[in-house]
Amino acid sequence: DLGSHGSSFPQDVTMLMQLGVFSLLWPSLANGNYEHVGQDDLSIRMTSMEDDIMMESAETDIIRALLQPHHVMFEYGSGGSTMVFGRLVRKLYSADHEARWSEKVKKRCAEAGVNNVELLSASPNRTALDSIGATPIGIFQLQVQVGNDSRITMGPNLDERWVNASSDQRSAVFKTYLELIGNTGEPRYDIVLIDGRVRGEAAIAALPYVDSDSLVIIHDWFLAEEGYEIINGSLTSIYKKQLPRHQLPRYSRVLDFYDIVAEVSPAKQPQRCTRAGLVVLRKKLSSASSICASC
């Protein structure tokens, strides 16, 4: 779906989306060398986009189509996307809340010859999390995989204490992580990809560093998380499915500050986007003057 967009929105992307085609192969990608770079617990394989990134093909294709060789990009949430998308832009800063994971991604980028990526990390605040009483799973501990599908994991979003925490409470847990976008020395970014923790809050944190020519992409916009409910910090046998993320207050408030430019959703691209989807956003012209101090 296309919203209103300025002249800087790539016309070939507009045409592809209108036609429902998402298989554009940019020359810069075609010239890339996506060789196998090793297997361990990071398991990044550059021979398959599906294996590299926890995204489906309709999602990766639209992101690849939006990236330009001169772009400066910031990413919340490091991983396979860091290496793949880093090859397509001039500079990529990638932030994660887990320092050990960040180091693994940094090592793999170096081994793959992706030298324009700068990895950043900042740990969550345990005191702030404990004040909420929410689970540390997915924040200070690894997420729990459900069955054999590595794409379905249980994290804090299955804990109602975390789900119902205010934006200020959630931001306090990830304060230094959210602030990393302002620590690079870059005055603005062409692209901000949000695919880590506290995504709604991350979109708000990005506002001072994007303008009307920038694009902000939030992955998992349509994801309805499911798994075993976490109560009082413990996993239970209660299986539940949450509302799609874009219907949750911390996500929907993002649209007070951004306009939707494009969407990839299971409803519109069911063959190539079966679960999570994404939204492409552009900052509202009035956003700069309307951000409250508590955001």
N, C-alpha and C positions, 0 to 999 in steps of 0.2 A: 504494500500500500504506500502511495506517495502522498506526502503532505506538501505544503508550500516550501519552496526552496529558492535560494538565490542563484545568481548566475555562476557562482563558483562551484556549484554541485556538478560533478562530472556528467556530461550529457550522455556518454555511453552507458554509464550506470543507470541513469534515468530510463534509457531505452530498454536495457536489459530487464529492469524491474517491471516496466510496463508490459513486456512480453512474457514475463515469468521465467526468464532464462537467467541462470546464475552460474554459468560455466565458463566465464571469461578467463582466459589465460594470458596474463600480462607478460610482455617480453622479459621483464626483469625476473619473473618467476621461472619462465622457461629456461633462462640461462643459469638458474641456481643449480648448485650441486648438492642434492639431497641424499647423500650417501648414508649408509648405516654407520652410526657412530658409537655403538656399544650397547650392552644391556646390563643394567643393574636395577636397583630399586627405583631409579628415575625413569628408565625404559623409554628413552626418546629415540624414535626411529624416523629418520628423515625420508624414508621411501614412501610413507603413507600419511597423507594429511589427517585421515581419521585416527590413526594411531598417535600422531604427534600431539593433537589438540583435543581436549574434551568438548568438541563441537562437531556438528554434523555438516555435510557438504554445503547446504544452502547458506549456512551461517558463515563458514570460512570463505566461501566464494564472494559474498558481498563485502566482507572486510577486506579481502585482497583487492577487490575492484576499487575500493575507496582509497587505498594507500598509494602514495606517490613517492618517487625517489627523493624529493626534496623535503619531505615531511619530517617534523620533529614530533615524536609520539611518546605518550606516557601510558603505562599499563599498571592497573591494580590487579595483582594476581599473576605470579610468574609460572612458567612451565613451558610446554612445547610451543605455545603461541609466541613466546619470547624469541625463540630461534627462528621460527618460520616467518613471523611478521617483521622481525628485526632485519631480515635480508631485503625487505622491500621499502625501507625508509632510510633517511639519512642518519637519524639518531633515535634510539629507543631507550627510555628509562623504564625499568620494570621494578615495581614495589611488591614486597610480600611481607606477611606478618610472621613468617617462620624463617629465622636466619639460616638454619641448616639446609632447608630446602633451597633458599636463595643461593647458597654456596654451590649446591649441586647443579643448579641451572647455570650459574656462572661458569663452572668448570666445563659443562657440556657446550656452552656457547663458544668458549675458547677452543675446545677440541674441534668444533665444527667450523672454525674460522669466522665466526660472527663477532666481529670486533667493534661494532658500533653500538653495542648494548651495554648499559650500565645498570647493574643490579643493586637494589636498595632494600633494606629491611628494617623493621621496627617492631619490637615485641609488644603484645597487648599488655594492658595494665591488670594484673591479677586482683588487686584490691578493688578496682572498679567493677570487675566481673563478679567478685564475691558479694559485693553490695547488692547486686541484682539477684543473686542466688541461682544463676543459670549454670547449665552444664559446661564443663571445660572441653567437652568433645568437639573437635573441629576448630577449637580456638587454641588451647594449650595441649590438646591430645589429638591424635589422628582421628579422622572420621571413620565411621563404621560402615563397611560395605554390606549391602543387602544382597544375599544370594550370589549368583555368578556374574551379575552385571556390574562392572566397575563404574558405570555411569550413575548408578543409584546408590547413594551413600546417605547415611544419617549424620547430621551435624546439629548445631545449636538451633536450627530452624524447626526442629521437631520438639523443642522445649518451649512451652508456652511462656515461661518466665522471660526467655530471650525474645520471643516473638512479640510479647506485649510490652517489652521495655521501651521507654521513650527514646526518641532520637538522641537526646542529650546523654542518656545513660549509655547507649550503644556507642556513641562517639567518644565518650570518656574511656571506654575500654580500648578503643583503637585510635586514640588521639594522635600519638606520634606516627602511626602508620598513615593516617589520613593526611598528616602534615607533610609527608615526604614529597608530595607533588610541588610544594613550594621551596624545596631544599636543593633543587638542581641548578639554580641560577638562570633557568629559562624563563623569560617573561610571559610566554604563551606556548600553547601546543596546538598543532594542527589536528591531531587525533588523540583522544583519550579513550582507551579501552578499559572497561570496568568488569572484571571477571574474578574478583576476590571476595573478601569479607566486606560486610556492611556496604553493599553496593549503592543503596539509596543515599546514604551519608557521603559516600565517595563522590557521587555526582554533584552533591552540594559543595563539597570541598574543592572540586575542580573549577567552580564558577569563576574565581578571580583569574584563572589561567587560560580561559578560553574566550573567544570572541565570536562574532557572527559568521566568521569564515571557518571556524573550527567545527568538528563533529565529535560528539560523545556517544560511545556505543556501550550499551549495557547488555551483557550476555545473560541468558536464563530469564529474560523478561517475562516469559509465559510459563515458566516452570512451576508445576504444582508438586511440591516435594512430598515424598511419601516414605514411610518407614515406621519403625517402632517408636512410640512416644517416649519421651524422656520426662520423668517426673521426679522432682527433688534430687536431681543430679544422677538418676539411675535409669537405665534402659528397662522398659516394661514389655509385656507381651501384647500391648495394645497397638494394633496397626492402624495408622491414620494417614490421611492425605490432606495436605494443606490447600488453601486457596492458591490459585496462580499468583506468582509474586507481584505482577503488576496491579493486582487488586488489593495488595496490602498497603496500609497507610505510608510506610516508610518509602515505598516505591512510587505510589501515586502522587505524593507531594513533590516529587521531582518535576512533574509536569507543571508546577507553579512557576518553574524557572526555565524550562526547556520546551520547545516545540518538537513534535515528532516529525521527522523527515521521512523515515522508512521503517518498515517492520519485516521481520522474517518470523513466521509463526507456523505451528503445526496445523492450524486451520487453513492457511493459505498455501503452504508448501508441504503437504502431508507425506510425500514420498521422500523428501530430502531434509525434512525437519520434523522429527517425530515427537520431540519431547520438550525442548527448552526455548528455542527461538532467541531473538534479540531485537533491540530497538535502537535506531539511529536518531540522535537528538541534535538540535541546534539551540544554542542559548537564546532566550528571548531578549529583545533589545532593552526591555525594562528591568532585566534581572539584576544588573549591577547596582541599581538604586533600591532594590526591594529586599535584599538579603538581610535578614534580621541578625542581631548580634549573637543570638543563641544557636544559629545554624552552624 
